[in-house]
Amino acid sequence: MTNILDDYALVSPLRYRNNWLKIAIVGFGVLVGVSSQSFIPPFAIALCMSFATVHFGKTSLKFYLTILSAPAVFVLLSVIIIAFFFGSGTEIFGFNIFSYHLGVNTGGLEMALLVFSRTLSGMSCLFFLALTTPMVELFSVLKATKLPDSFIEISMMMYRYIFVFLEVAWGIKYAQTVRLGYKDWRTSLTSLAMLSTTLFIRSWEQGEKIFISMSARCYDGKLIFFEEKRPIRANELVLTCTYFAVVLTLWYLTRINSVF
Amino acid sequence: MILETKGLKYSYHDGTQALKGIDVKIKKGKKIAFVGKNGSGKSTLFMLLNGTLKPKEGTVHFHGKPMEYDSKSLREIRKSVGIVFQNSDDQIFAPTVYQDVGFGPTNLGHSKEEVDELVEKTLEYIGITEFRNKPPHHLSGGQKKRVAIAGVCSMEPEVMILDEPLANLDPVGADEILDLLNELNQNNTTMIISTHDVELAYSWADYVYFMNEGNIIGEGAPEDVFKDMELLKKSNLRQPRTLEIYNELERRNLATRNKFPTSVPELVHSLKPPELMWIEVSPDVKEGDVVNLGILHGEYAINSPYEAVNAKVLHIHPEGHAIAEMTRHGIKSGGIFIYDMDKYDAVPFKRILAEEDIDTIGAMGKKSKSLADKQLIDLQITSGVIDKSILMALCGKRSMILTSGGMIDHAVKRIDEYAESSGIAIQLSLVNFEREELGV
């Protein structure tokens, strides 16, 4: 069974910290990162968030780098293109291909760096949230946002049964694979169609079964929400404020000295 | 009588007749097993018993009153009759264990604080407090089963119905669930299970119903129904192993007659060829009576230095000559100590272990086991604890059972019953509590 990000979040020690604080930190990071005019604050945010995820959140560094590498590759490709085709200023280096001149100038390079750092900071903020706050914690946050109860209840049940059906799907896939259900393109297509049909029917049946079992426990349209009292500790507050202050200072300084 | 059905019939939309006229009477506080092959109508019957399905014909009576099917009455029924489904995933729908266990109490209209208290109590009782914040997909099959049981327990039902409670569990997981079922029953919950495991029905239940194709084809105490080969054949089942072994031994004249051992100690106890002897009896003794011959020693005691001998009078000749079947019991047998883990105190505990020369320690119930684990107590027995302790005692060994709550009553009762039925007085010591504190 492959692990999903939620599994890491469930075992993270930061899971038991105040959810609102974590969301505030992430929201702050994303906003400052995007609004920054220089690549320095986003880099600082990315560094701090990655450190927090790996050090405080006890995510293994290797795993963290692996998941970060997926968006990083994508960003790197875009950054190269941006560097070559955007911006103006003095050319740093360039070359000719088939009598077509390609070059990187200072403006393009700075823009590329900015895009790269902003993406990185955004990703690391989101990974921080994803790796320290499992869905089960987010439900209580959703509850506080005054979304309709039935919406949250349905999402809670969807969350629960995703895993049940994931297991069913893996089981069916395996059963198909060992009987050569994926030996070529054609059979794969048929097998996949069968898998999805079965899953659909199963989920329909499951729905009926849950309804029976829920009414057997006197279901009358109320679900209990998982709400833990997790007061913000003093040291967390101090650390967060320091972090905010440092990033804001950087942001302010780089704004004035902006080259743009 | 807590639940009763009269001429219950049910058929599904596609016309299959699932139940064809069921009459059952379920007494309060009993352990009932419904036995039958798959598709014999057990699950349908269970859904009728708590009002999930409405019978096409016949009635279900709860506490003597026929069941109504308006939503208010159904609420009452479902509060009192809880169902644990066979597949835990059909039942556990909430994203965390805490939420699922709190689901029932919330629906019963308890306040938030009451729900919290009930859930904490139930989690502690079932021994799953450590999973409270976990999502169900991070639990094993046995753990999920415990959560499913806790979800029903938190509603404090009078009757608990479990559909195939031990299906798909590993042996130790199954033993733990069985312990839990006994404990719940000890706290006066009527337990109803369905199973096709004849061993389970035979050794666990007080009363057994055999179902086949929507009919009850036999019912009675386990020792009565499981000797009926015709009935077993009709229900597509076989005899329990203990009974089968006993029957073969008895046929070869290696075991005493008319015992129906439900457990290994009882089977071992029946393992004695009848020893016959002429005795003189007074005129008021009738055939079939048991006469106490007192304590024999020296050359009359065969197995141990002192033996208590009872004689069952088989046949009386004129003038008081009688043929009697002797049962001998060695007097110096081992002992069983029961220790209440709720009052665990390390220092006196260690002292008792040393003083009493305990050979083996066993723990019953999740709570006691985890406490013993934490205290680094080396447990030799963790499943079938009472039976194994009795076996040890019979071999002259001394064992200690660590347990708590209702399980103590269960253990004491079980050992007393064994002593009574076998005539062997097992030395039973209650270490840190008094017999008067028990509900027995």
Contacts between the chains, C-beta under 8 A, distances in Angstrom:
chain1	res1	chain2	res2	distance
A	7	B	138	7.6
A	10	B	134	7.1
A	10	B	135	6.8
A	10	B	138	6.8
A	134	B	135	7.6
A	135	B	95	6.6
A	136	B	95	4.7
A	136	B	96	5.0
A	136	B	133	7.3
A	136	B	135	5.9
A	139	B	95	6.5
A	156	B	94	6.6
A	156	B	95	5.0
A	156	B	99	7.7
A	157	B	93	5.5
A	157	B	94	7.9
A	159	B	95	5.1
A	159	B	135	7.9
A	160	B	92	7.6
A	160	B	93	5.5
A	160	B	94	6.4
A	160	B	95	5.2
A	160	B	135	7.2
A	160	B	136	6.7
A	160	B	137	7.8
A	161	B	93	7.4
A	163	B	135	7.4
A	163	B	136	7.8
A	163	B	137	3.6
A	164	B	89	5.1
A	164	B	137	7.3
A	167	B	137	7.7
A	206	B	89	7.9
A	206	B	90	7.1
A	209	B	85	7.7
A	209	B	87	7.8
A	209	B	90	4.2
A	210	B	90	6.4
A	210	B	91	8.0
A	210	B	93	5.2
A	212	B	47	7.3
A	212	B	52	5.8
A	212	B	90	7.9
A	213	B	83	7.5
A	213	B	85	5.5
A	213	B	90	5.4
A	213	B	91	4.5
A	213	B	93	7.6
A	214	B	93	6.7
A	214	B	103	7.7
A	215	B	52	6.7
A	215	B	78	7.5
A	216	B	50	6.0
A	216	B	52	5.6
A	216	B	78	5.9
A	216	B	82	7.5
A	216	B	83	4.9
A	217	B	78	6.9
A	217	B	82	7.4
A	217	B	103	6.0
A	217	B	104	4.4
A	217	B	107	6.3
A	217	B	151	6.8
A	217	B	152	7.1
A	217	B	155	6.7
A	218	B	75	5.4
A	218	B	78	5.0
A	218	B	79	6.2
A	218	B	104	6.7
A	218	B	107	4.1
A	218	B	108	6.3
A	218	B	155	7.6
A	219	B	103	7.8
A	219	B	107	5.9
A	220	B	75	8.0
A	220	B	107	5.4
A	222	B	106	5.4
A	222	B	107	6.2
A	223	B	94	7.1
A	223	B	99	7.1
A	223	B	103	6.8
A	223	B	106	7.1
A	224	B	94	7.8
A	224	B	99	5.3
A	224	B	102	4.1
A	224	B	103	6.2
A	224	B	106	4.5
A	224	B	115	6.3
A	225	B	99	7.2
A	226	B	95	7.3
A	226	B	96	5.1
A	226	B	98	5.8
A	226	B	99	5.1
A	226	B	133	7.7
A	228	B	133	7.8
